[in-house]
Amino acid sequence: HREAGMRFVIYVDDLDPPHVHVIGQGGEMKVFLFGPEGRPVIDYSIAMKTNDRRRAMDIIERHSADFHQRWQEIHGSE
């Protein structure tokens, strides 16, 4: 998925829990699709600006069902 100048990637060799990697201009982060409250939560962020992190999280929230479906297609059901 590409949006707002960022790439949202699920790697085929990744392990559970379901998550997406976000690659932006000069930074990256990993976001678990379901945190303790059932919403996406940042695992780590490297050199990603605050506004880009916020924008990425909004995008992930909007597309979380699609990302989770894609995770299941790649990795199988949880």
N, CA, C and O atoms as a printed pandas DataFrame, in Angstrom:
     atom_number atom_name residue_name chain_id  residue_number  x_coord  y_coord  z_coord
0              1         N          HIS        A               1    0.859   -1.171    0.000
1              2        CA          HIS        A               1    0.000    0.000    0.000
2              3         C          HIS        A               1    0.905    1.234    0.000
3              4         O          HIS        A               1    1.912    1.267    0.707
4              5         N          ARG        A               2    0.552    2.232   -0.780
5              6        CA          ARG        A               2    1.275    3.504   -0.789
6              7         C          ARG        A               2    0.273    4.632   -0.566
7              8         O          ARG        A               2   -0.781    4.697   -1.197
8              9         N          GLU        A               3    0.641    5.509    0.347
9             10        CA          GLU        A               3   -0.221    6.650    0.639
10            11         C          GLU        A               3    0.592    7.707    1.368
11            12         O          GLU        A               3    1.452    7.388    2.189
12            13         N          ALA        A               4    0.314    8.968    1.060
13            14        CA          ALA        A               4    0.945   10.108    1.739
14            15         C          ALA        A               4    2.471   10.034    1.700
15            16         O          ALA        A               4    3.136   10.427    2.658
16            17         N          GLY        A               5    3.024    9.536    0.605
17            18        CA          GLY        A               5    4.475    9.462    0.469
18            19         C          GLY        A               5    5.132    8.360    1.279
19            20         O          GLY        A               5    6.348    8.365    1.469
20            21         N          MET        A               6    4.322    7.403    1.765
21            22        CA          MET        A               6    4.848    6.298    2.572
22            23         C          MET        A               6    4.438    4.966    1.956
23            24         O          MET        A               6    3.425    4.858    1.264
24            25         N          ARG        A               7    5.264    3.951    2.231
25            26        CA          ARG        A               7    4.936    2.582    1.837
26            27         C          ARG        A               7    4.580    1.794    3.087
27            28         O          ARG        A               7    5.241    1.914    4.119
28            29         N          PHE        A               8    3.531    0.987    2.986
29            30        CA          PHE        A               8    3.066    0.137    4.073
30            31         C          PHE        A               8    3.269   -1.298    3.604
31            32         O          PHE        A               8    2.633   -1.743    2.648
32            33         N          VAL        A               9    4.163   -2.022    4.285
33            34        CA          VAL        A               9    4.644   -3.308    3.787
34            35         C          VAL        A               9    4.433   -4.411    4.819
35            36         O          VAL        A               9    4.658   -4.217    6.014
36            37         N          ILE        A              10    3.995   -5.577    4.331
37            38        CA          ILE        A              10    3.963   -6.802    5.127
38            39         C          ILE        A              10    4.928   -7.755    4.450
39            40         O          ILE        A              10    4.735   -8.125    3.292
40            41         N          TYR        A              11    5.965   -8.151    5.169
41            42        CA          TYR        A              11    6.972   -9.043    4.610
42            43         C          TYR        A              11    6.540  -10.500    4.764
43            44         O          TYR        A              11    5.938  -10.872    5.771
44            45         N          VAL        A              12    6.849  -11.315    3.763
45            46        CA          VAL        A              12    6.419  -12.716    3.787
46            47         C          VAL        A              12    7.142  -13.527    4.854
47            48         O          VAL        A              12    6.619  -14.552    5.292
48            49         N          ASP        A              13    8.317  -13.106    5.285
49            50        CA          ASP        A              13    9.060  -13.874    6.288
50            51         C          ASP        A              13    8.907  -13.318    7.704
51            52         O          ASP        A              13    9.642  -13.716    8.608
52            53         N          ASP        A              14    7.957  -12.401    7.904
53            54        CA          ASP        A              14    7.713  -11.851    9.239
54            55         C          ASP        A              14    6.984  -12.868   10.119
55            56         O          ASP        A              14    6.351  -13.803    9.627
56            57         N          LEU        A              15    7.089  -12.661   11.419
57            58        CA          LEU        A              15    6.450  -13.525   12.404
58            59         C          LEU        A              15    5.323  -12.781   13.107
59            60         O          LEU        A              15    5.260  -11.552   13.077
60            61         N          ASP        A              16    4.420  -13.554   13.750
61            62        CA          ASP        A              16    3.346  -12.956   14.541
62            63         C          ASP        A              16    3.924  -12.099   15.643
63            64         O          ASP        A              16    5.073  -12.309   16.031
64            65         N          PRO        A              17    3.188  -11.157   16.157
65            66        CA          PRO        A              17    1.808  -10.824   15.848
66            67         C          PRO        A              17    1.701  -10.024   14.550
67            68         O          PRO        A              17    2.691   -9.465   14.078
68            69         N          PRO        A              18    0.492   -9.971   13.974
69            70        CA          PRO        A              18    0.296   -9.232   12.721
70            71         C          PRO        A              18    0.747   -7.776   12.857
71            72         O          PRO        A              18    0.395   -7.081   13.811
72            73         N          HIS        A              19    1.531   -7.342   11.883
73            74        CA          HIS        A              19    2.041   -5.963   11.906
74            75         C          HIS        A              19    2.359   -5.503   10.497
75            76         O          HIS        A              19    2.385   -6.292    9.553
76            77         N          VAL        A              20    2.598   -4.214   10.379
77            78        CA          VAL        A              20    2.952   -3.604    9.099
78            79         C          VAL        A              20    4.172   -2.713    9.325
79            80         O          VAL        A              20    4.311   -2.073   10.368
80            81         N          HIS        A              21    5.041   -2.688    8.332
81            82        CA          HIS        A              21    6.202   -1.804    8.351
82            83         C          HIS        A              21    5.857   -0.581    7.516
83            84         O          HIS        A              21    5.264   -0.696    6.443
84            85         N          VAL        A              22    6.228    0.576    8.010
85            86        CA          VAL        A              22    5.985    1.828    7.304
86            87         C          VAL        A              22    7.330    2.436    6.946
87            88         O          VAL        A              22    8.173    2.662    7.814
88            89         N          ILE        A              23    7.522    2.696    5.667
89            90        CA          ILE        A              23    8.760    3.308    5.193
90            91         C          ILE        A              23    8.408    4.666    4.602
91            92         O          ILE        A              23    7.631    4.763    3.652
92            93         N          GLY        A              24    8.990    5.710    5.178
93            94        CA          GLY        A              24    8.739    7.067    4.714
94            95         C          GLY        A              24   10.037    7.752    4.372
95            96         O          GLY        A              24   11.099    7.130    4.368
96            97         N          GLN        A              25    9.951    9.023    4.087
97            98        CA          GLN        A              25   11.137    9.786    3.738
98            99         C          GLN        A              25   12.043    9.900    4.950
99           100         O          GLN        A              25   11.749   10.639    5.889
100          101         N          GLY        A              26   13.141    9.167    4.926
101          102        CA          GLY        A              26   14.129    9.266    5.986
102          103         C          GLY        A              26   13.806    8.538    7.267
103          104         O          GLY        A              26   14.569    8.635    8.228
104          105         N          GLY        A              27   12.697    7.805    7.321
105          106        CA          GLY        A              27   12.355    7.116    8.556
106          107         C          GLY        A              27   11.543    5.868    8.294
107          108         O          GLY        A              27   11.081    5.614    7.182
108          109         N          GLU        A              28   11.383    5.094    9.363
109          110        CA          GLU        A              28   10.586    3.876    9.269
110          111         C          GLU        A              28   10.010    3.549   10.634
111          112         O          GLU        A              28   10.485    4.027   11.663
112          113         N          MET        A              29    8.981    2.727   10.617
113          114        CA          MET        A              29    8.432    2.242   11.869
114          115         C          MET        A              29    7.716    0.920   11.651
115          116         O          MET        A              29    7.375    0.552   10.526
116          117         N          LYS        A              30    7.496    0.216   12.756
117          118        CA          LYS        A              30    6.774   -1.047   12.746
118          119         C          LYS        A              30    5.567   -0.859   13.650
119          120         O          LYS        A              30    5.683   -0.359   14.769
120          121         N          VAL        A              31    4.399   -1.270   13.146
121          122        CA          VAL        A              31    3.162   -1.061   13.892
122          123         C          VAL        A              31    2.409   -2.383   14.007
123          124         O          VAL        A              31    2.083   -3.010   12.999
124          125         N          PHE        A              32    2.135   -2.801   15.248
125          126        CA          PHE        A              32    1.278   -3.959   15.471
126          127         C          PHE        A              32   -0.149   -3.561   15.126
127          128         O          PHE        A              32   -0.608   -2.489   15.520
128          129         N          LEU        A              33   -0.855   -4.416   14.393
129          130        CA          LEU        A              33   -2.210   -4.075   13.965
130          131         C          LEU        A              33   -3.198   -4.060   15.118
131          132         O          LEU        A              33   -4.201   -3.349   15.066
132          133         N          PHE        A              34   -2.922   -4.845   16.166
133          134        CA          PHE        A              34   -3.842   -4.914   17.304
134          135         C          PHE        A              34   -3.060   -4.842   18.605
135          136         O          PHE        A              34   -2.376   -5.792   18.987
136          137         N          GLY        A              35   -3.167   -3.707   19.277
137          138        CA          GLY        A              35   -2.538   -3.542   20.575
138          139         C          GLY        A              35   -3.474   -4.012   21.672
139          140         O          GLY        A              35   -4.497   -4.636   21.390
140          141         N          PRO        A              36   -3.133   -3.718   22.935
141          142        CA          PRO        A              36   -3.941   -4.156   24.079
142          143         C          PRO        A              36   -5.402   -3.705   24.016
143          144         O          PRO        A              36   -6.289   -4.404   24.506
144          145         N          GLU        A              37   -5.651   -2.545   23.418
145          146        CA          GLU        A              37   -7.023   -2.040   23.330
146          147         C          GLU        A              37   -7.674   -2.358   21.991
147          148         O          GLU        A              37   -8.746   -1.841   21.678
148          149         N          GLY        A              38   -7.017   -3.218   21.192
149          150        CA          GLY        A              38   -7.576   -3.599   19.903
150          151         C          GLY        A              38   -7.269   -2.640   18.769
151          152         O          GLY        A              38   -7.719   -2.839   17.641
152          153         N          ARG        A              39   -6.504   -1.602   19.067
153          154        CA          ARG        A              39   -6.134   -0.618   18.053
154          155         C          ARG        A              39   -4.658   -0.771   17.714
155          156         O          ARG        A              39   -3.893   -1.328   18.501
156          157         N          PRO        A              40   -4.252   -0.272   16.531
157          158        CA          PRO        A              40   -2.832   -0.340   16.161
158          159         C          PRO        A              40   -1.951    0.379   17.184
159          160         O          PRO        A              40   -2.345    1.385   17.774
160          161         N          VAL        A              41   -0.742   -0.169   17.376
161          162        CA          VAL        A              41    0.202    0.420   18.332
162          163         C          VAL        A              41    1.619    0.330   17.743
163          164         O          VAL        A              41    1.985   -0.676   17.135
164          165         N          ILE        A              42    2.396    1.379   17.930
165          166        CA          ILE        A              42    3.757    1.430   17.398
166          167         C          ILE        A              42    4.669    0.522   18.220
167          168         O          ILE        A              42    4.711    0.610   19.447
168          169         N          ASP        A              43    5.399   -0.353   17.522
169          170        CA          ASP        A              43    6.412   -1.186   18.167
170          171         C          ASP        A              43    7.717   -0.396   18.248
171          172         O          ASP        A              43    8.324   -0.310   19.315
172          173         N          TYR        A              44    8.151    0.180   17.126
173          174        CA          TYR        A              44    9.326    1.047   17.121
174          175         C          TYR        A              44    9.232    2.042   15.973
175          176         O          TYR        A              44    8.516    1.827   14.995
176          177         N          SER        A              45    9.961    3.115   16.116
177          178        CA          SER        A              45   10.045    4.146   15.089
178          179         C          SER        A              45   11.485    4.635   15.044
179          180         O          SER        A              45   12.081    4.950   16.074
180          181         N          ILE        A              46   12.034    4.694   13.832
181          182        CA          ILE        A              46   13.410    5.147   13.646
182          183         C          ILE        A              46   13.402    6.335   12.692
183          184         O          ILE        A              46   13.041    6.202   11.523
184          185         N          ALA        A              47   13.799    7.487   13.199
185          186        CA          ALA        A              47   13.993    8.709   12.410
186          187         C          ALA        A              47   12.747    9.151   11.657
187          188         O          ALA        A              47   12.861    9.828   10.635
188          189         N          MET        A              48   11.557    8.786   12.137
189          190        CA          MET        A              48   10.328    9.232   11.496
190          191         C          MET        A              48    9.785   10.429   12.276
191          192         O          MET        A              48    9.652   10.384   13.499
192          193         N          LYS        A              49    9.483   11.472   11.560
193          194        CA          LYS        A              49    8.973   12.690   12.196
194          195         C          LYS        A              49    7.613   12.434   12.847
195          196         O          LYS        A              49    6.857   11.561   12.421
196          197         N          THR        A              50    7.327   13.206   13.873
197          198        CA          THR        A              50    6.080   13.055   14.622
198          199         C          THR        A              50    4.861   13.157   13.715
199          200         O          THR        A              50    3.948   12.337   13.813
200          201         N          ASN        A              51    4.838   14.147   12.839
201          202        CA          ASN        A              51    3.689   14.304   11.942
202          203         C          ASN        A              51    3.530   13.101   11.020
203          204         O          ASN        A              51    2.407   12.679   10.743
204          205         N          ASP        A              52    4.649   12.541   10.538
205          206        CA          ASP        A              52    4.585   11.360    9.686
206          207         C          ASP        A              52    4.095   10.146   10.466
207          208         O          ASP        A              52    3.326    9.341    9.940
208          209         N          ARG        A              53    4.532   10.009   11.713
209          210        CA          ARG        A              53    4.034    8.909   12.553
210          211         C          ARG        A              53    2.529    9.021   12.744
211          212         O          ARG        A              53    1.805    8.033   12.620
212          213         N          ARG        A              54    2.069   10.212   13.042
213          214        CA          ARG        A              54    0.643   10.442   13.250
214          215         C          ARG        A              54   -0.143   10.135   11.979
215          216         O          ARG        A              54   -1.181    9.476   12.029
216          217         N          ARG        A              55    0.350   10.612   10.851
217          218        CA          ARG        A              55   -0.301   10.377    9.564
218          219         C          ARG        A              55   -0.336    8.874    9.257
219          220         O          ARG        A              55   -1.361    8.352    8.818
220          221         N          ALA        A              56    0.774    8.190    9.487
221          222        CA          ALA        A              56    0.841    6.750    9.236
222          223         C          ALA        A              56   -0.158    5.999   10.115
223          224         O          ALA        A              56   -0.840    5.090    9.643
224          225         N          MET        A              57   -0.246    6.374   11.378
225          226        CA          MET        A              57   -1.181    5.704   12.288
226          227         C          MET        A              57   -2.626    5.918   11.841
227          228         O          MET        A              57   -3.436    4.996   11.931
228          229         N          ASP        A              58   -2.962    7.105   11.366
229          230        CA          ASP        A              58   -4.304    7.367   10.844
230          231         C          ASP        A              58   -4.596    6.458    9.651
231          232         O          ASP        A              58   -5.687    5.897    9.541
232          233         N          ILE        A              59   -3.620    6.318    8.765
233          234        CA          ILE        A              59   -3.778    5.469    7.578
234          235         C          ILE        A              59   -3.949    4.011    7.999
235          236         O          ILE        A              59   -4.812    3.308    7.473
236          237         N          ILE        A              60   -3.135    3.560    8.938
237          238        CA          ILE        A              60   -3.229    2.174    9.394
238          239         C          ILE        A              60   -4.578    1.916   10.050
239          240         O          ILE        A              60   -5.176    0.861    9.836
240          241         N          GLU        A              61   -5.061    2.855   10.841
241          242        CA          GLU        A              61   -6.380    2.683   11.461
242          243         C          GLU        A              61   -7.464    2.553   10.400
243          244         O          GLU        A              61   -8.347    1.703   10.520
244          245         N          ARG        A              62   -7.407    3.377    9.373
245          246        CA          ARG        A              62   -8.409    3.330    8.306
246          247         C          ARG        A              62   -8.347    2.029    7.515
247          248         O          ARG        A              62   -9.376    1.536    7.054
248          249         N          HIS        A              63   -7.164    1.476    7.356
249          250        CA          HIS        A              63   -6.967    0.293    6.519
250          251         C          HIS        A              63   -6.641   -0.963    7.333
251          252         O          HIS        A              63   -6.208   -1.962    6.759
252          253         N          SER        A              64   -6.837   -0.938    8.641
253          254        CA          SER        A              64   -6.409   -2.060    9.473
254          255         C          SER        A              64   -7.078   -3.372    9.064
255          256         O          SER        A              64   -6.424   -4.415    9.086
256          257         N          ALA        A              65   -8.338   -3.354    8.698
257          258        CA          ALA        A              65   -9.015   -4.585    8.266
258          259         C          ALA        A              65   -8.371   -5.131    6.994
259          260         O          ALA        A              65   -8.175   -6.340    6.868
260          261         N          ASP        A              66   -8.046   -4.262    6.065
261          262        CA          ASP        A              66   -7.390   -4.686    4.824
262          263         C          ASP        A              66   -5.996   -5.236    5.104
263          264         O          ASP        A              66   -5.616   -6.273    4.560
264          265         N          PHE        A              67   -5.229   -4.542    5.958
265          266        CA          PHE        A              67   -3.894   -5.024    6.303
266          267         C          PHE        A              67   -3.973   -6.383    7.005
267          268         O          PHE        A              67   -3.174   -7.279    6.730
268          269         N          HIS        A              68   -4.937   -6.525    7.907
269          270        CA          HIS        A              68   -5.073   -7.796    8.619
270          271         C          HIS        A              68   -5.474   -8.913    7.667
271          272         O          HIS        A              68   -4.965  -10.028    7.782
272          273         N          GLN        A              69   -6.365   -8.642    6.741
273          274        CA          GLN        A              69   -6.754   -9.645    5.753
274          275         C          GLN        A              69   -5.547  -10.061    4.915
275          276         O          GLN        A              69   -5.353  -11.245    4.639
276          277         N          ARG        A              70   -4.750   -9.094    4.517
277          278        CA          ARG        A              70   -3.555   -9.404    3.723
278          279         C          ARG        A              70   -2.557  -10.220    4.546
279          280         O          ARG        A              70   -1.940  -11.150    4.027
280          281         N          TRP        A              71   -2.395   -9.871    5.843
281          282        CA          TRP        A              71   -1.509  -10.635    6.724
282          283         C          TRP        A              71   -1.956  -12.102    6.745
283          284         O          TRP        A              71   -1.133  -13.010    6.630
284          285         N          GLN        A              72   -3.259  -12.321    6.891
285          286        CA          GLN        A              72   -3.783  -13.689    6.951
286          287         C          GLN        A              72   -3.560  -14.426    5.625
287          288         O          GLN        A              72   -3.259  -15.619    5.629
288          289         N          GLU        A              73   -3.703  -13.734    4.500
289          290        CA          GLU        A              73   -3.458  -14.357    3.197
290          291         C          GLU        A              73   -2.007  -14.801    3.078
291          292         O          GLU        A              73   -1.722  -15.863    2.525
292          293         N          ILE        A              74   -1.088  -13.985    3.599
293          294        CA          ILE        A              74    0.353  -14.285    3.493
294          295         C          ILE        A              74    0.776  -15.318    4.526
295          296         O          ILE        A              74    1.504  -16.256    4.201
296          297         N          HIS        A              75    0.328  -15.156    5.769
297          298        CA          HIS        A              75    0.845  -15.947    6.887
298          299         C          HIS        A              75   -0.124  -16.983    7.424
299          300         O          HIS        A              75    0.250  -17.798    8.267
300          301         N          GLY        A              76   -1.348  -16.965    6.958
301          302        CA          GLY        A              76   -2.360  -17.880    7.492
302          303         C          GLY        A              76   -3.067  -17.269    8.683
303          304         O          GLY        A              76   -2.652  -16.229    9.195
304          305         N          SER        A              77   -4.106  -17.897    9.113
305          306        CA          SER        A              77   -4.891  -17.387   10.246
306          307         C          SER        A              77   -4.111  -17.506   11.535
307          308         O          SER        A              77   -3.209  -18.334   11.662
308          309         N          GLU        A              78   -4.475  -16.658   12.500
309          310        CA          GLU        A              78   -3.819  -16.680   13.805
310          311         C          GLU        A              78   -4.306  -17.842   14.621
311          312         O          GLU        A              78   -3.866  -18.028   15.756
